[in-house]
Amino acid sequence: MRLLSLSILFGFIALASSAQTPLSTQGTISVQGNASIAVKPTTTTINLGIQSNSYNYPDAVKDMIERVEQLSKELKKLGFEEKDIVTSNFNIEPTRVYVKNIWKDTGFVARQNIVVSFSQDKKKLLEVLNTATKSNSKPSINLSFGLDADKKETLQNELVKLAVKDAKAKADIIATASGYKISGIKEIHYGTVNQGPSPMYEARAMNTMMKSADVEISNFEASDLRYNESISIVYFIEQ
């Protein structure tokens, strides 16, 4: 009888204790932090495409190689060394035209690219562009701008810090407006740095100017490169 009384007493104590304990008010909130920085490019890459058309295979290859060698010599006169001039993407294929419901072979086209990269230097850039536009090798020209490894690493670190700061600021605003406060971090989802659009409007203008072999390019500026970063963070919140 005494054992039964003690059991009942402990049961009442447990129920009372449970009734006095408030329900958990902890929850979570997921926020995406964003960061964006515009910077001046520190590197320039110029891709020069050589193309030769001929009715027979050997002549197409021979003419293409001669044009590549000619342009390489012209680049060396500007101070580029052999190791700085990279050839890539050798390709040769037949050409055809569609006439009266029949495909007819018209010969072959041979292609190869010359790529030169250097630290951002307006004078050197203009020298290469003017040399290419006046060359009898008649290359197509494609420009791209970027960052050197050290600059890009510094930029990535800064973007991460800014994205985390942005996520925390947003979380604080949302939590406070909802009557909560941030109490910790549950998860962090981190991606990779993304480069924004290249300065395409300069490239289009350049293509227009290069239609004339007599053009003299006296001024050209690369626009800023924009890098973006996003980080998703899940925060604990409580009242």
C-alpha positions in Angstrom: 0.0 0.0 0.0 2.9 2.3 0.8 4.6 1.5 -2.5 1.4 2.3 -4.4 1.1 5.7 -2.6 4.7 6.6 -3.6 4.1 5.7 -7.2 1.0 7.9 -7.4 2.9 10.8 -5.7 5.8 10.6 -8.2 3.3 10.5 -11.1 1.6 13.8 -9.9 5.1 15.4 -9.6 6.0 14.4 -13.2 2.7 15.7 -14.5 3.1 19.0 -12.7 6.7 19.4 -13.9 5.6 18.7 -17.5 2.8 21.3 -17.3 5.2 24.0 -16.1 7.8 23.4 -19.0 7.0 25.7 -22.0 6.9 24.2 -25.5 10.0 24.7 -27.6 9.9 28.0 -29.6 13.0 27.2 -31.6 12.8 27.1 -35.4 14.9 27.7 -38.5 15.1 30.2 -41.3 16.9 29.8 -44.6 18.5 32.8 -46.2 20.6 33.4 -49.3 23.4 35.9 -49.1 24.6 37.6 -52.2 27.7 39.6 -53.1 28.8 41.3 -56.3 32.1 43.2 -57.1 33.2 44.9 -60.3 36.9 45.0 -60.9 39.3 46.1 -63.7 40.7 43.1 -65.6 44.4 42.3 -65.1 45.0 39.9 -68.0 44.2 40.0 -71.7 43.9 37.0 -74.0 43.7 37.4 -77.8 42.6 34.5 -79.9 43.5 34.8 -83.6 41.8 32.4 -86.0 43.5 31.5 -89.3 41.4 30.0 -92.1 42.4 28.9 -95.6 40.1 27.6 -98.4 41.3 25.6 -101.3 40.0 23.1 -103.8 42.5 20.4 -102.8 43.5 19.2 -99.3 47.3 19.8 -99.4 46.9 23.4 -100.7 44.5 24.3 -97.9 46.8 23.0 -95.2 49.9 24.6 -96.9 48.3 28.0 -97.1 47.0 27.8 -93.6 50.4 26.9 -92.2 52.0 29.8 -94.1 49.5 32.2 -92.7 50.1 31.0 -89.2 53.9 31.3 -89.6 53.5 34.8 -91.0 51.3 36.0 -88.2 53.7 34.4 -85.6 56.6 36.3 -87.0 54.7 39.5 -86.9 53.8 38.9 -83.2 57.5 38.2 -82.4 58.4 41.6 -83.7 56.1 43.0 -81.0 58.2 41.3 -78.3 56.4 38.0 -77.9 58.6 35.0 -77.5 58.1 31.5 -79.0 56.7 30.2 -75.7 54.1 33.1 -75.6 52.6 32.2 -79.0 50.3 29.1 -78.5 48.7 27.4 -81.5 45.6 25.3 -81.0 42.5 23.8 -82.6 44.0 22.5 -85.9 41.1 21.4 -88.1 40.5 20.6 -91.7 37.3 19.5 -93.3 35.6 19.4 -96.7 33.3 22.2 -97.8 30.0 21.7 -99.6 27.3 23.7 -101.3 23.7 22.7 -101.9 22.7 23.2 -105.5 19.5 21.9 -107.1 18.8 19.4 -104.3 22.4 18.0 -104.5 25.3 18.5 -102.2 28.5 19.3 -104.2 32.0 19.2 -102.9 33.8 22.6 -103.3 37.1 21.8 -101.7 38.5 22.0 -98.1 38.9 24.5 -95.3 41.8 24.4 -92.9 41.7 26.3 -89.6 44.0 26.9 -86.7 44.2 29.4 -83.8 47.0 31.4 -82.4 46.5 32.5 -78.7 48.6 35.1 -76.9 48.0 36.2 -73.3 49.6 39.0 -71.3 49.1 41.3 -68.4 46.7 44.1 -69.0 48.6 46.7 -71.1 46.6 49.1 -73.3 49.6 49.9 -75.5 50.4 46.2 -76.1 46.8 45.4 -76.8 46.6 48.1 -79.4 49.8 46.9 -81.0 48.5 43.4 -81.3 45.1 44.5 -82.7 46.7 46.8 -85.3 49.2 44.2 -86.3 46.4 41.6 -86.7 44.1 43.8 -88.7 46.9 44.7 -91.2 48.3 41.2 -91.5 47.9 39.4 -94.9 47.1 36.3 -92.8 43.7 38.0 -92.2 42.8 36.4 -88.9 39.5 36.5 -87.1 40.0 38.2 -83.7 38.4 37.4 -80.3 39.3 39.2 -77.1 38.7 38.1 -73.5 39.7 39.7 -70.3 40.3 38.1 -66.8 42.1 38.2 -63.5 45.5 36.8 -62.5 45.4 34.0 -60.0 46.4 36.2 -56.9 43.8 38.8 -57.7 41.1 36.3 -58.3 41.9 34.5 -55.0 41.7 37.8 -53.1 38.4 38.7 -54.8 36.9 35.3 -54.0 37.7 35.6 -50.3 36.2 39.1 -50.2 33.0 37.9 -52.0 32.5 35.1 -49.5 32.8 37.5 -46.6 30.3 39.9 -48.2 27.9 37.1 -49.0 27.9 35.8 -45.4 27.5 39.4 -44.1 24.5 39.9 -46.4 22.9 36.6 -45.3 23.2 37.5 -41.6 21.7 41.0 -42.2 18.7 39.5 -44.0 18.2 36.9 -41.3 18.3 39.5 -38.5 15.7 41.6 -40.3 13.4 38.7 -40.9 13.8 37.2 -37.4 13.3 40.6 -35.7 10.2 41.4 -37.8 8.8 38.0 -36.8 9.4 38.4 -33.1 12.4 36.0 -33.0 16.2 36.3 -32.7 19.1 34.4 -34.3 20.5 31.8 -32.0 22.9 29.8 -34.2 23.7 28.3 -37.6 22.3 24.9 -38.6 23.7 24.6 -42.2 25.8 26.4 -44.8 25.6 25.7 -48.5 28.4 27.2 -50.5 28.9 27.3 -54.2 31.7 28.7 -56.4 32.6 32.2 -57.6 30.9 33.1 -60.9 32.2 35.6 -63.4 29.7 37.9 -64.9 29.3 38.7 -68.6 32.4 39.7 -70.6 32.5 43.2 -72.1 30.6 42.1 -75.2 29.8 45.6 -76.5 33.6 46.2 -77.0 33.9 42.9 -78.9 31.0 43.8 -81.2 32.5 47.2 -81.9 35.9 45.7 -82.5 34.5 43.2 -85.1 32.9 46.1 -86.9 36.2 48.1 -87.1 38.1 45.1 -88.3 36.1 44.8 -91.5 38.5 47.3 -93.0 42.2 46.2 -93.3 43.2 49.9 -93.3 41.8 50.7 -89.9 44.1 52.1 -87.2 42.8 51.4 -83.7 44.0 54.2 -81.5 41.8 53.7 -78.4 40.3 50.7 -76.7 39.3 50.2 -73.1 38.1 46.9 -71.5 35.1 47.4 -69.2 35.0 46.1 -65.7 34.5 42.4 -65.0 31.7 41.6 -62.5 32.0 38.6 -60.2 29.1 37.3 -58.1 28.8 34.9 -55.2 25.9 33.3 -53.3 25.8 31.5 -50.0 22.7 29.9 -48.4 22.7 29.7 -44.6 20.1 28.0 -42.4 19.9 29.8 -39.0 18.3 28.6 -35.8 15.8 31.2 -34.4 14.1 31.4 -31.0 11.8 33.8 -29.2 
